[in-house]
Structures are given as structure tokens and as C-alpha cells.
Amino acid sequence: MSAQIPYCGRPRRRNAAAAVRQNKKSIETPSLFAILQFAINNMQEEISYSYDDIVKAMPHQEPFLFLQSAKIKKDGATGTYKISGNEDFLRGHFKNNPVFPGTLMLESLGQLCVFYLIMSRNPALEREVDPKKIFVTCTEMARCTRLCRPGDTFEISVKAVRLRHPVAIFTAHMDVNGERAAYADRITFAFDYKS
């Protein structure tokens, strides 16, 4: 899908004459303002965050942090988490058959939503969100559709559907090797701003 850049300015004389002869519109050069406006409207700034950035910002910490990298855009975020196999809960889930718990897969989706609320520059967020005041209130149509084991990497994606204080609503999904592993049609959070 290509966007049209608005053209303005005075056409060159020979192009205008040729257009009149052929009964066609003349080709005009875009103004600097039109080019800048086009760039601003189509800009999708993406900011990348390392594991250290995530640890500093998040209220969740080891051993209950399931997000290792993140990229935040205007209306959503992507992130990753690699199952190392050293997670303590895998010793008993299940004996000699480690499977990453589905509830923690959904927790990983929620953690990326929380990180988005904390770090996003979305204009719908009037002020800085307080990390200590973000809580899940509801999850709808959440499903785990694939077993995940040590060595698998979660490719997590969340999109903000509604941001209006004190409620934030997201859709989220997680893929492993291009295959859908988990999703939630709707994750709702209650949040508040820093005082």
C-alpha cells in the first residue's frame, strides 16, 4: 500500500504546455512542507530495550520475569523470551519431561503489556504510569495452543486497543518458530499515574 504525497508548487513551463496539448494534468514537484508532513504521518518510531533496561523498569524480577528483550512502537510492542531449561519450576513440570507452564506463557504476554504501559510514549497516556499501580483485571479468550520446551524462544506481540485512564486493554499473541503458541483476545489492566 503506497501513500500519495500531496504535490504543490508551480509546474515547469514545458510540462504545462505538453499537458495542455495532451489534456492531462501537469507534474508538479512536492513542497518541503508536504514531504515533511508525509514523513511525520507515516513514521513508526520503534525503540529497542535490552534485558538490563527491562529489569530496571519492571516491577517483576527474577525468577518471575519472562521478558528478555523488547521493542516499543506507538500502538504496541514486541518482545522475546528464551526458555533456558534452568527455570526452577521445570524440574517438577514435568518430571523428566520439561514443559513450560501455560499460565506462565500468558504471564509473559501480560508482562510485555506492563512494559508497554511503563515505557510507551503513546499520547493517550497523559503522564508517566506508576509500575507499582498496574494490575490485570481480566483476561478473555486466552488459549495456549502449543507445548513449549527448553530451547524455544517466545516471539511476543501486544497491541494497545484502548488506553484511557484507569483502564488499558490489549490483544496479545506469542509465536514459537512461526507457529502460534498462545494468545489472548483481550487483556485488561487497571493502572494509575505516578503522583
GULUMGU-870140 format. One record per residue: z, x, y of N, C-alpha, C, CB in turn; residue in three letters; residue number from 1. Coordinates in Angstrom, 2 decimals, decimal comma, always signed. Each point is the difference from the previous one (the first is absolute). Glycine has a CB too. Example, Ala and Ser with C-alpha at 12.3 -4.5 7.8 and 13.67 -1.06 7.14 Angstrom:
BEGIN
     n_zz     n_xx     n_yy    ca_zz    ca_xx    ca_yy     c_zz     c_xx     c_yy    cb_zz    cb_xx    cb_yy  vexmi  milum
    +7,80   +13,19    -5,69    +0,00    -0,89    +1,19    +0,00    +0,90    +1,20    +1,25    -1,89    -1,17    ALA      1
    -1,97    +1,54    +2,22    +0,06    +0,82    +1,19    +0,73    -0,77    +1,09    -2,15    +1,18    -0,63    SER      2
This chain:
BEGIN
     n_zz     n_xx     n_yy    ca_zz    ca_xx    ca_yy     c_zz     c_xx     c_yy    cb_zz    cb_xx    cb_yy  vexmi  milum
    +0,00    +0,85    -1,16    +0,00    -0,85    +1,16    +0,00    +0,89    +1,22    +1,21    -1,86    -1,22    MET      1
    -2,20    +1,77    +2,03    -0,06    +0,81    +1,21    +0,26    -0,87    +1,21    -1,62    +1,59    -1,09    SER      2
    +2,34    -1,02    +2,03    +0,31    -0,73    +1,23    -1,07    +0,32    +1,04    +2,49    +0,06    -0,50    ALA      3
    -2,71    -0,99    +1,40    -0,98    +0,19    +1,06    +0,69    +0,61    +1,21    -1,37    -1,95    -0,85    GLN      4
    +0,79    +3,01    +1,40    +0,51    +0,58    +1,24    -0,70    -0,70    +1,14    +0,46    +2,26    -1,09    ILE      5
    +0,30    -2,82    +2,04    -0,65    -0,67    +1,13    -0,72    +1,01    +0,88    +1,75    -1,80    -0,05    PRO      6
    -2,96    +1,46    +0,48    -0,79    +0,88    +0,84    -0,02    -0,52    +1,44    -1,41    +0,65    -1,98    TYR      7
    +1,49    +0,27    +2,91    -0,15    -0,37    +1,39    -0,60    +1,19    +0,73    +1,97    -1,62    -0,09    CYS      8
    -2,40    +1,40    +1,28    -0,64    +1,07    +0,75    -1,45    -0,34    +0,27    +1,55    +1,67    -1,03    GLY      9
    -2,18    -0,81    +1,74    -1,37    -0,25    +0,41    -0,97    +0,58    -1,02    +0,71    +0,01    +2,42    ARG     10
    -1,67    -0,78    -2,89    -0,96    +0,54    -0,96    -0,92    +1,01    +0,66    +0,11    -2,14    -1,29    PRO     11
    -0,60    +3,05    +0,47    -0,97    +0,95    +0,52    -1,30    -0,74    +0,29    +1,06    +1,91    -1,29    ARG     12
    -1,76    -1,46    +2,31    -1,16    -0,74    +0,53    -1,10    -0,20    -1,04    +0,54    +0,93    +2,23    ARG     13
    -0,92    +0,12    -2,95    -1,11    -0,18    -0,94    +0,39    -0,92    -1,15    -0,85    +2,27    +0,61    ARG     14
    +2,14    -2,25    -1,04    +0,43    -0,92    -1,04    -0,04    -1,44    +0,50    +1,46    +1,80    -0,98    ASN     15
    -1,09    -2,01    +2,24    -0,03    -1,35    +0,58    -1,44    -0,51    +0,06    +2,07    +0,50    +1,35    ALA     16
    -2,99    +0,36    -0,93    -1,40    -0,41    +0,09    -0,56    -0,32    -1,39    -0,29    +1,41    +2,07    ALA     17
    +0,61    -0,58    -3,04    -0,48    -0,24    -1,36    +0,58    -1,29    -0,55    -0,23    +2,48    -0,36    ALA     18
    +1,49    -2,74    +0,68    +0,64    -1,23    -0,48    -0,65    -1,23    +0,59    +2,14    +1,25    -0,26    ALA     19
    -2,47    -1,16    +1,54    -0,65    -1,13    +0,65    -1,35    -0,26    -0,67    +1,17    +0,51    +2,19    VAL     20
    -1,93    +0,58    -2,44    -1,31    -0,16    -0,64    +0,14    -0,61    -1,39    -0,86    +1,96    +1,30    ARG     21
    +1,89    -1,54    -2,03    +0,17    -0,49    -1,37    +0,92    -1,21    -0,07    -0,37    +2,32    -0,81    GLN     22
    +0,84    -2,77    +1,97    +0,88    -1,17    +0,08    +1,27    +0,20    -0,83    -2,02    -1,45    +0,34    ASN     23
    +2,59    +2,67    -0,27    +1,23    +0,33    -0,72    +1,03    +0,48    +1,00    -1,28    +0,59    -2,08    LYS     24
    +2,55    -0,60    +1,66    +1,07    +0,52    +0,85    -0,09    +1,52    +0,04    +1,48    -1,97    -0,56    LYS     25
    -1,11    +2,52    +1,69    -0,01    +1,45    +0,13    +1,27    +0,59    -0,63    -1,38    -0,17    +2,10    SER     26
    +1,27    +1,41    -2,49    +1,14    +0,71    -0,57    +0,77    +0,65    +1,13    -1,22    +0,41    -2,18    ILE     27
    +2,52    -0,67    +2,21    +0,85    +0,55    +1,06    +1,02    +0,94    -0,62    -0,33    -2,07    +1,40    GLU     28
    +0,81    +2,99    -0,62    +1,02    +0,93    -0,49    +1,38    -0,59    +0,23    -1,50    +1,96    +0,47    THR     29
    +2,44    -1,73    -1,42    +1,34    -0,56    +0,17    +0,77    +0,74    +1,09    +0,00    -0,67    -2,42    PRO     30
    +0,84    -0,08    +3,13    +0,85    +0,63    +1,01    +1,17    +0,68    -0,69    -0,67    -1,72    +1,74    SER     31
    +1,30    +2,65    -1,05    +1,17    +0,68    -0,54    +1,11    -1,00    -0,29    -0,62    +2,08    +1,26    LEU     32
    +0,82    -3,04    -0,38    +1,02    -1,02    -0,21    -0,25    -0,77    -1,29    +0,30    -0,20    +2,49    PHE     33
    -1,55    -0,18    -2,73    -0,34    -0,75    -1,21    +0,26    +0,82    -1,25    -1,73    -1,26    +1,29    ALA     34
    +1,42    +2,54    -1,24    +0,25    +0,88    -1,15    +1,49    +0,13    -0,26    -2,12    +1,26    +0,49    ILE     35
    +2,91    -1,04    +0,56    +1,45    +0,13    -0,16    +0,61    -1,30    -0,51    +0,04    +1,70    +1,83    LEU     36
    -0,48    -2,83    -1,31    +0,53    -1,29    -0,44    -0,31    -0,22    -1,48    -0,29    -0,93    +2,32    GLN     37
    -0,91    +1,28    -2,74    -0,39    -0,11    -1,40    +0,90    +0,88    -0,87    -2,37    -0,49    +0,68    PHE     38
    +2,62    +1,72    -0,25    +0,84    +0,92    -0,77    +1,43    -0,51    -0,12    -1,44    +1,90    +0,76    ALA     39
    +1,99    -2,41    +0,33    +1,37    -0,51    -0,01    +0,12    -1,20    -0,93    +0,33    +0,82    +2,35    ILE     40
    -1,28    -1,73    -2,29    +0,06    -1,21    -0,83    -0,16    +0,30    -1,48    -0,91    -1,27    +1,91    ASN     41
    +0,23    +2,34    -2,26    -0,26    +0,30    -1,40    +0,84    +1,15    -0,54    -2,29    -0,83    +0,35    ASN     42
    +3,24    +1,29    +0,44    +0,83    +1,12    -0,42    +1,04    -0,47    -1,02    -0,35    +1,13    +2,23    MET     43
    +0,45    -0,46    -3,33    +1,02    -0,26    -1,01    +0,81    +1,27    -0,16    -1,45    -1,73    -1,20    GLN     44
    +2,39    +1,95    +2,11    +0,82    +1,20    -0,07    +0,85    -0,06    -1,27    +0,04    +0,20    +2,53    GLU     45
    -0,01    +0,90    -3,25    +0,77    +0,10    -1,22    +0,90    +1,22    +0,12    -1,82    -1,12    -1,39    GLU     46
    +3,12    +0,92    +1,19    +0,96    +1,09    +0,12    +0,56    +0,30    -1,38    +0,57    -0,65    +2,39    ILE     47
    -0,62    +1,92    -2,79    +0,49    +0,42    -1,31    +1,43    +0,51    +0,10    -2,33    +0,57    -0,70    SER     48
    +3,12    -0,87    -0,34    +1,39    +0,43    -0,05    +0,27    +0,70    -1,33    +0,68    -1,91    +1,51    TYR     49
    +0,07    +3,00    -1,43    +0,37    +0,76    -1,19    +1,27    -0,57    -0,62    -1,09    +2,07    +0,96    SER     50
    +1,46    -1,54    -2,10    +1,23    -0,43    -0,67    +1,21    +0,25    +0,90    -1,04    +0,49    -2,24    TYR     51
    +1,07    +0,66    +2,92    +1,13    +0,30    +0,90    +0,09    -1,01    +1,14    -0,24    +2,43    -0,56    ASP     52
    -0,89    -2,84    +1,11    -0,01    -1,02    +1,05    +0,57    -1,32    -0,52    -2,01    +1,10    +1,05    ASP     53
    +1,63    -1,43    -2,27    +0,46    -1,26    -0,61    +1,51    +0,04    -0,22    -2,23    -0,28    -1,12    ILE     54
    +2,73    +1,40    +0,59    +1,45    +0,14    -0,25    +0,79    -0,14    +1,30    -0,48    +1,50    -1,97    VAL     55
    -0,03    -0,90    +3,05    +0,71    -0,08    +1,29    +0,04    -1,43    +0,55    -0,72    +2,35    +0,47    LYS     56
    -0,32    -3,12    -0,69    -0,10    -1,33    +0,60    +0,63    -1,11    -0,84    -2,07    +0,78    +1,07    ALA     57
    +2,00    -0,65    -2,38    +0,36    -1,12    -0,88    +1,50    -0,15    -0,21    -2,17    +0,31    -1,11    MET     58
    +2,63    -1,55    +0,98    +1,39    -0,21    -0,42    +0,17    +0,28    -1,50    +0,27    -1,72    +1,82    PRO     59
    -1,34    +1,61    -2,60    +0,04    +0,32    -1,42    -0,02    +1,51    -0,16    -1,18    -2,17    -0,61    HIS     60
    +1,92    +2,68    -0,35    +0,04    +1,44    -0,26    -0,04    +0,24    -1,50    +1,30    +0,40    +2,13    GLN     61
    -1,49    +0,87    -2,52    +0,04    +0,36    -1,41    +1,35    -0,41    -0,57    -1,60    +1,94    +0,36    GLU     62
    +1,66    -2,43    -1,57    -1,08    -0,14    -0,98    -0,73    -1,34    +0,07    +1,28    +1,51    -1,46    PRO     63
    -1,11    -2,25    +2,57    -0,59    -1,34    +0,08    -1,09    -0,08    +1,06    +2,17    -0,94    -0,76    PHE     64
    -2,93    +2,01    +0,92    -1,13    +0,02    +0,92    -1,27    +0,15    -0,82    +1,41    +1,00    +1,87    LEU     65
    -2,29    -1,99    -1,79    -1,22    -0,02    -0,81    -1,24    +0,04    +0,88    +1,21    -1,28    -1,77    PHE     66
    -1,22    +2,24    +2,68    -1,11    +0,20    +0,93    -0,04    +1,48    +0,35    +0,19    -2,37    +0,94    LEU     67
    -1,34    +3,04    -1,18    -0,09    +1,45    +0,23    -0,94    +0,37    +1,14    +0,49    +0,32    -2,39    GLN     68
    -1,43    -1,17    +2,72    -0,87    +0,23    +1,15    -0,43    -1,35    +0,54    -0,83    +2,23    -0,93    SER     69
    +0,46    -2,25    +2,20    -0,41    -1,28    +0,60    -0,98    +0,23    +1,14    +2,21    -1,00    -0,62    ALA     70
    -3,07    +0,01    +0,83    -0,91    -0,03    +1,15    +0,14    -1,38    +0,62    -1,64    +1,69    -1,04    LYS     71
    +1,87    -1,71    +2,35    +0,19    -1,27    +0,69    -1,17    -0,25    +0,94    +2,50    +0,24    -0,17    ILE     72
    -3,06    -1,45    +0,06    -1,04    -0,47    +0,91    +0,58    -1,15    +0,82    -1,87    +0,71    -1,59    LYS     73
    +1,05    -1,29    +2,44    +0,47    -1,06    +0,88    +0,59    -1,18    -0,77    -1,73    +0,69    +1,65    LYS     74
    +1,03    -1,16    -2,68    +0,43    -1,22    -0,68    +0,52    +0,20    -1,41    -1,64    -1,16    +1,37    ASP     75
    +1,87    +2,39    -1,79    +0,49    +0,23    -1,35    +0,24    +1,46    -0,29    -1,20    -2,02    -0,71    GLY     76
    +1,45    +2,31    -0,56    +0,30    +1,37    -0,40    -0,42    +0,23    -1,44    +1,92    +0,08    +1,62    ALA     77
    -2,13    +1,20    -1,94    -0,24    +0,41    -1,38    +1,00    +1,11    -0,31    -2,48    -0,62    +0,09    THR     78
    +2,80    +0,75    -1,36    +0,95    +1,03    -0,40    -0,16    +0,35    -1,46    +1,58    -0,79    +1,75    GLY     79
    -0,90    +1,85    -2,17    -0,06    +0,43    -1,39    +1,39    +0,32    -0,53    -2,31    +0,89    +0,38    THR     80
    +2,43    -1,00    -1,70    +1,19    +0,45    -0,72    -0,45    +0,42    -1,38    +1,57    -1,53    +1,32    TYR     81
    -1,24    +2,76    -1,71    -0,35    +0,49    -1,34    +1,23    -0,04    -0,88    -1,82    +1,48    +0,94    LYS     82
    +1,68    -2,11    -2,11    +1,10    -0,06    -0,96    +0,12    +1,37    -0,65    -0,35    -2,50    -0,43    ILE     83
    +1,46    +3,18    +0,69    +0,16    +1,37    -0,50    +0,41    +0,03    -1,46    +0,62    +0,71    +2,30    SER     84
    +0,09    -1,73    -2,75    +0,56    +0,02    -1,35    +1,43    +0,48    +0,01    -2,27    +0,40    -0,92    GLY     85
    +2,73    +0,15    +2,04    +1,38    +0,47    +0,13    +0,93    -1,06    +0,57    -0,88    +2,30    +0,30    ASN     86
    +0,35    -3,47    +0,03    +0,84    -1,07    +0,51    +1,04    -0,35    -1,07    -1,89    -0,90    +1,46    GLU     87
    +3,15    +0,83    -1,04    +1,11    -0,18    -0,95    -0,12    -1,29    -0,80    +1,44    +1,30    +1,55    ASP     88
    -1,92    -2,37    -0,93    -0,07    -1,29    -0,69    -1,02    -0,01    -1,13    +0,69    -1,08    +2,12    PHE     89
    -1,62    +2,04    -2,14    -1,01    +0,03    -1,06    +0,59    +0,43    -1,34    -1,71    +0,51    +1,72    LEU     90
    +2,91    +0,12    -1,71    +0,63    +0,39    -1,27    +0,33    -1,24    -0,84    +0,96    +2,05    +1,11    ARG     91
    -0,63    -3,14    -0,45    +0,36    -1,20    -0,74    -0,99    -1,13    +0,14    +2,33    +0,66    +0,30    GLY     92
    -3,45    -0,41    +0,36    -1,01    -1,06    +0,21    -1,36    +0,52    -0,41    +1,34    -1,00    +1,90    HIS     93
    -1,65    +1,15    -3,08    +0,74    -0,35    -1,20    +0,21    +1,26    -0,82    -0,94    -2,35    +0,00    PHE     94
    +1,83    +2,32    -0,96    +0,29    +1,18    -0,82    -1,28    +0,51    -0,66    +2,36    -0,83    -0,41    LYS     95
    -2,68    +2,10    +0,68    -1,20    +0,66    -0,54    -1,31    -0,69    +0,38    +1,41    +0,76    -1,90    ASN     96
    -1,38    -1,63    +2,90    -1,20    -0,70    +0,45    +0,18    -0,33    +1,49    -0,43    -0,98    -2,33    ASN     97
    +0,35    +2,00    +3,20    +0,29    -0,24    +1,42    -1,04    -0,89    +0,68    +1,14    +2,21    +0,05    PRO     98
    -0,66    -3,31    +0,53    -0,83    -0,94    +0,75    +0,69    -0,24    +1,33    -0,92    -1,11    -2,12    VAL     99
    +0,19    +1,27    +3,22    +0,57    -0,22    +1,32    +0,31    -1,49    +0,16    -1,29    +1,98    +0,97    PHE    100
    +2,53    -2,34    -0,60    +0,38    -1,42    +0,09    -0,83    -0,77    +1,04    +2,30    +0,66    -0,69    PRO    101
    -2,70    -1,86    +0,30    -0,79    -0,85    +0,90    +0,73    -0,34    +1,28    -1,13    -0,92    -1,99    GLY    102
    +2,44    +0,71    +1,90    +0,76    -0,32    +1,22    -0,06    +1,15    +0,99    +1,51    -1,47    -1,34    THR    103
    -1,57    +2,70    +0,85    -0,08    +1,15    +0,90    -1,42    +0,19    +0,54    +1,87    +1,08    -1,26    LEU    104
    -2,86    -1,57    +0,53    -1,37    +0,00    +0,54    -0,05    -0,92    +1,22    -0,98    +0,47    -2,31    MET    105
    +1,61    -1,64    +2,20    +0,05    -0,93    +1,13    +0,87    +0,57    +1,12    -0,32    -1,94    -1,57    LEU    106
    +1,37    +2,67    +1,22    +0,83    +0,67    +1,00    -0,83    +1,00    +0,79    +2,03    -0,28    -1,47    GLU    107
    -2,92    +0,98    +0,80    -0,87    +0,97    +0,67    -0,91    -0,69    +1,02    +0,06    +1,44    -2,06    SER    108
    -0,58    -2,62    +1,71    -0,79    -0,77    +0,96    +0,83    -0,34    +1,23    -1,37    -0,97    -1,88    LEU    109
    +2,59    +0,51    +1,63    +0,89    -0,37    +1,10    +0,38    +1,18    +0,87    +0,87    -1,81    -1,42    GLY    110
    -0,68    +2,99    +0,82    +0,36    +1,18    +0,78    -1,11    +0,41    +0,96    +1,44    +0,75    -1,89    GLN    111
    -2,69    -0,91    +1,47    -1,10    +0,32    +0,92    -0,04    -1,01    +1,15    -1,32    +1,02    -1,90    LEU    112
    +1,65    -2,27    +1,62    +0,09    -1,00    +1,09    +1,10    +0,39    +0,99    -0,81    -1,80    -1,57    CYS    113
    +1,96    +2,24    +1,06    +1,11    +0,42    +0,86    -0,43    +1,19    +0,85    +1,68    -0,82    -1,70    VAL    114
    -2,36    +1,80    +1,08    -0,45    +1,18    +0,73    -0,97    -0,41    +1,11    +0,30    +1,42    -2,06    PHE    115
    -1,17    -2,38    +1,77    -0,92    -0,50    +1,03    +0,77    -0,60    +1,17    -1,73    -0,45    -1,77    TYR    116
    +2,72    -0,37    +1,48    +0,79    -0,62    +1,08    +0,69    +1,05    +0,86    +0,35    -2,00    -1,45    LEU    117
    +0,13    +3,07    +0,82    +0,72    +1,04    +0,74    -0,95    +0,84    +0,85    +1,73    +0,06    -1,82    ILE    118
    -2,89    +0,29    +1,28    -0,87    +0,99    +0,63    -1,21    -0,58    +0,74    +0,73    +1,53    -1,77    MET    119
    -1,05    -2,78    +1,56    -1,21    -0,58    +0,58    +0,07    -0,10    +1,52    -0,33    -1,27    -2,11    SER    120
    -0,84    +1,38    +2,72    -0,14    -0,21    +1,44    -0,70    -1,33    +0,26    -0,08    +2,49    +0,40    ARG    121
    +0,19    -3,40    -1,33    -0,64    -1,31    +0,14    +0,55    -0,70    +1,24    -0,33    -0,16    -2,50    ASN    122
    -0,54    -0,33    +3,38    +0,46    -0,64    +1,24    +0,83    -1,26    -0,23    -2,01    +0,92    +1,09    PRO    123
    +1,93    -1,52    -2,28    +0,82    -1,18    -0,29    +1,48    +0,36    -0,11    -1,96    -1,02    -1,18    ALA    124
    +2,24    +2,29    +0,92    +1,40    +0,46    -0,04    +0,37    +0,43    +1,41    -0,17    +0,75    -2,44    LEU    125
    +1,02    -1,52    +3,07    +0,32    +0,20    +1,42    +0,79    +1,27    +0,27    -0,03    -2,45    +0,24    GLU    126
    +0,88    +2,82    -1,19    +0,84    +1,19    +0,16    +0,09    +0,73    -1,33    +1,33    -1,10    +1,85    ARG    127
    -0,55    +2,16    -1,87    +0,20    +0,78    -1,21    +0,87    -0,78    -0,99    -0,23    +2,15    +1,32    GLU    128
    -0,25    -2,26    -2,57    +0,72    -0,74    -1,03    +1,14    +0,86    -0,54    -2,09    -1,29    -0,61    VAL    129
    +3,25    +0,67    +0,41    +1,18    +0,70    -0,52    -0,09    +0,08    -1,52    +1,41    -0,81    +1,96    ASP    130
    -1,48    +2,03    -2,55    -0,12    +0,13    -1,45    +1,17    -0,62    -0,77    -1,28    +2,08    +0,41    PRO    131
    +2,44    -2,19    +0,24    +1,17    -0,57    -0,67    -0,01    -1,53    +0,02    +1,28    +2,03    +0,65    LYS    132
    -2,27    -2,60    +0,01    -0,05    -1,46    +0,14    -1,32    -0,57    -0,51    +1,52    +0,17    +1,97    LYS    133
    -1,98    +0,33    -3,12    -1,21    -0,52    -0,64    +0,38    -0,41    -1,42    -1,54    +1,49    +1,41    ILE    134
    +1,30    -2,76    -1,75    +0,40    -0,51    -1,31    -1,07    -0,92    -0,56    +2,41    +0,18    +0,65    PHE    135
    -2,68    -0,06    -1,96    -0,93    -0,91    -0,66    +0,68    -1,36    -0,11    -1,10    +1,90    -1,31    VAL    136
    +0,37    -2,94    +1,68    +0,55    -1,35    -0,14    -0,71    -0,80    -1,10    +0,60    +0,06    +2,42    THR    137
    -1,86    +0,29    -2,69    -0,75    -0,78    -0,97    -1,22    +0,79    -0,48    +0,78    -2,15    +1,09    CYS    138
    -1,09    +2,01    -2,36    -1,23    +0,55    -0,55    -0,69    -1,11    -0,77    +0,98    +2,36    -0,16    THR    139
    -2,26    -2,58    +0,46    -0,74    -1,08    -0,66    -1,20    +0,56    -0,76    +0,73    -1,60    +1,80    GLU    140
    -0,98    +1,00    -2,94    -1,13    +0,38    -0,86    -0,05    +1,51    -0,23    -1,27    -1,98    +0,85    MET    141
    +2,38    +2,52    -1,31    +0,06    +1,43    -0,32    -0,26    +0,18    -1,50    +1,64    +0,44    +1,90    ALA    142
    -2,51    +0,49    -2,22    -0,36    +0,24    -1,40    -0,16    +1,49    -0,25    -1,13    -2,25    -0,12    ARG    143
    +1,55    +2,68    -1,06    -0,31    +1,35    -0,50    -1,03    -0,20    -1,09    +2,34    +0,96    +0,56    CYS    144
    -3,46    -0,27    -0,45    -1,13    -0,27    -0,90    -0,39    +1,20    -0,86    -0,79    -1,64    +1,66    THR    145
    +1,55    +2,72    -1,57    -0,34    +1,21    -0,75    +1,26    +0,79    -0,27    -2,29    +0,08    +1,04    ARG    146
    +2,40    +0,50    -2,25    +1,10    +0,92    -0,29    -0,24    +1,31    +0,73    +0,39    -1,08    -2,26    LEU    147
    +0,65    +1,61    +2,86    -0,11    +1,28    +0,70    +0,95    +1,00    -0,64    -0,64    -1,16    +2,16    CYS    148
    +0,13    +2,36    -2,38    +0,74    +1,03    -0,74    +0,04    +1,30    +0,80    -0,67    -1,06    -2,19    ARG    149
    +1,49    +2,01    +1,75    +0,04    +1,30    +0,69    -1,40    +0,60    +0,12    +2,32    +0,37    -0,88    PRO    150
    -2,59    +0,17    +2,07    -1,32    +0,57    +0,30    -0,87    -0,95    +0,80    +0,17    +1,32    -2,08    GLY    151
    +0,12    -2,61    +2,04    -0,77    -0,97    +0,78    +0,36    +0,11    +1,48    -0,10    -1,56    -1,99    ASP    152
    -0,89    +1,34    +2,85    +0,22    +0,01    +1,45    -0,29    -1,38    +0,55    -0,60    +2,45    +0,15    THR    153
    +1,60    -3,03    +0,51    -0,18    -1,29    +0,66    -0,80    +0,21    +1,28    +2,17    -0,88    -0,98    PHE    154
    -3,20    +0,10    +1,17    -0,74    -0,06    +1,27    +0,34    -1,35    +0,61    -1,92    +1,54    -0,82    GLU    155
    +2,82    -1,52    +1,79    +0,59    -1,22    +0,53    -0,68    -0,39    +1,31    +2,20    +0,57    -1,09    ILE    156
    -2,41    -1,86    +1,28    -0,61    -0,49    +1,23    +0,72    -1,27    +0,44    -2,24    +1,00    -0,64    SER    157
    +2,61    -1,04    +1,92    +0,64    -1,20    +0,56    -0,73    -0,39    +1,28    +2,25    +0,63    -1,00    VAL    158
    -2,26    -1,93    +1,26    -0,62    -0,49    +1,23    +0,95    -0,99    +0,67    -2,34    +0,31    -0,96    LYS    159
    +2,56    -0,12    +2,25    +0,85    -0,91    +0,76    -0,77    -1,29    +0,27    +1,24    +1,94    +1,07    ALA    160
    -0,71    -3,04    -1,54    -0,63    -1,31    +0,20    +0,59    -0,67    +1,23    -0,40    -0,22    -2,47    VAL    161
    +1,71    +0,39    +2,66    +0,68    -0,61    +1,15    +1,14    +0,91    +0,43    -0,61    -2,34    -0,77    ARG    162
    +0,64    +2,68    +2,04    +1,10    +0,78    +0,58    +0,48    -0,76    +1,23    -0,93    +2,23    -0,86    LEU    163
    +2,01    -2,92    +0,69    +0,58    -0,73    +1,13    +1,51    -0,02    -0,19    -2,09    -1,45    +0,30    ARG    164
    +2,76    +2,18    +0,53    +1,45    +0,16    -0,11    +0,68    -1,36    -0,19    -0,12    +2,06    +1,43    HIS    165
    +0,95    -2,22    -2,42    +0,61    +0,96    -0,91    -0,63    +0,03    -1,39    +2,08    -0,32    +1,25    PRO    166
    -3,35    -0,11    -1,39    -0,63    -0,10    -1,31    -1,27    +0,86    -0,06    +0,93    -2,32    -0,27    VAL    167
    -1,09    +3,01    -0,86    -1,22    +0,75    -0,28    -0,50    -0,41    -1,38    +0,73    +1,97    +1,46    ALA    168
    -2,02    -2,26    -1,56    -0,58    -0,41    -1,28    -1,15    +0,94    -0,33    +0,66    -2,43    +0,38    ILE    169
    -0,68    +2,89    -1,64    -1,01    +0,95    -0,47    -0,64    -0,51    -1,28    +1,26    +1,90    +1,05    PHE    170
    -2,49    -1,45    -1,31    -0,59    -0,04    -1,33    -0,01    +1,44    -0,47    -1,45    -2,10    +0,46    THR    171
    +1,55    +2,30    -1,78    +0,09    +1,37    -0,51    -0,59    +0,08    -1,40    +2,05    +0,40    +1,40    ALA    172
    -2,60    +0,77    -1,70    -0,43    +0,26    -1,37    +0,08    +1,49    -0,30    -1,52    -2,00    +0,08    HIS    173
    +1,47    +2,30    -1,37    +0,11    +1,37    -0,47    -1,03    +0,21    -1,10    +2,47    +0,10    +0,59    MET    174
    -3,20    +1,01    -0,51    -0,98    +0,35    -1,01    +0,38    +1,33    -0,63    -1,81    -1,25    +1,23    ASP    175
    +1,42    +1,41    -2,50    +0,14    +1,28    -0,70    -1,35    +0,30    -0,63    +2,51    -0,34    -0,45    VAL    176
    -3,10    +1,46    +0,81    -1,34    +0,37    -0,49    -1,02    -1,11    +0,23    +1,09    +1,46    -1,72    ASN    177
    -1,02    -2,10    +2,87    -0,95    -1,05    +0,34    +0,26    -1,34    -0,66    -1,62    +1,78    +0,31    GLY    178
    +2,67    -1,88    -1,10    +0,34    -1,24    -0,70    +1,23    -0,63    +0,65    -0,99    +0,89    -2,17    GLU    179
    +0,95    -2,18    +2,44    +1,12    -0,69    +0,63    +1,22    +0,08    -0,91    -1,58    -1,57    +1,22    ARG    180
    +2,70    +2,04    -0,67    +1,23    +0,14    -0,78    +1,04    -1,04    +0,40    -0,46    +2,43    -0,22    ALA    181
    +0,49    -2,81    +1,50    +0,95    -1,00    +0,48    -0,49    -0,56    +1,32    +1,92    +1,17    -1,17    ALA    182
    -1,47    -2,38    +1,48    -0,34    -0,58    +1,30    +1,03    -1,06    +0,37    -2,46    +0,45    -0,39    TYR    183
    +2,51    -0,73    +1,66    +0,81    -1,10    +0,51    -0,83    -0,69    +1,08    +2,22    +1,19    -0,51    ALA    184
    -2,45    -2,47    +0,33    -0,78    -0,74    +1,00    +0,73    -0,09    +1,33    -1,05    -1,31    -1,84    ASP    185
    +2,39    +1,35    +1,76    +0,77    -0,15    +1,23    +1,38    +0,62    -0,19    -1,26    -2,11    +0,59    ARG    186
    +1,59    +3,06    +0,29    +1,35    +0,57    +0,05    +0,51    -0,27    +1,41    -0,49    +1,83    -1,76    ILE    187
    +1,60    -2,53    +1,85    +0,56    -0,38    +1,29    +1,26    +0,80    +0,28    -0,96    -2,32    -0,23    THR    188
    +1,05    +2,83    +1,45    +1,16    +0,79    +0,44    +0,63    -0,65    +1,22    -1,04    +2,10    -0,91    PHE    189
    +2,36    -1,96    +1,01    +0,70    -0,29    +1,25    +0,28    +1,36    +0,63    +1,07    -2,20    -0,87    ALA    190
    -1,28    +2,33    +2,18    +0,24    +1,28    +0,66    +0,53    -0,24    +1,40    -1,82    +1,09    -1,36    PHE    191
    +2,36    -0,02    +1,93    +0,46    -0,06    +1,38    -0,32    +1,32    +0,67    +1,85    -1,63    -0,59    ASP    192
    -1,84    +1,62    +1,91    -0,29    +1,19    +0,78    +1,27    +0,81    +0,22    -1,91    -1,18    +1,12    TYR    193
    +1,71    +2,45    -0,77    +1,14    +0,84    +0,38    +0,60    -0,52    +1,29    -1,03    +2,01    -1,14    LYS    194
    +2,34    -1,90    +1,25    +0,70    -0,47    +1,21    -0,22    +0,94    +1,15    +1,72    -1,10    -1,41    SER    195
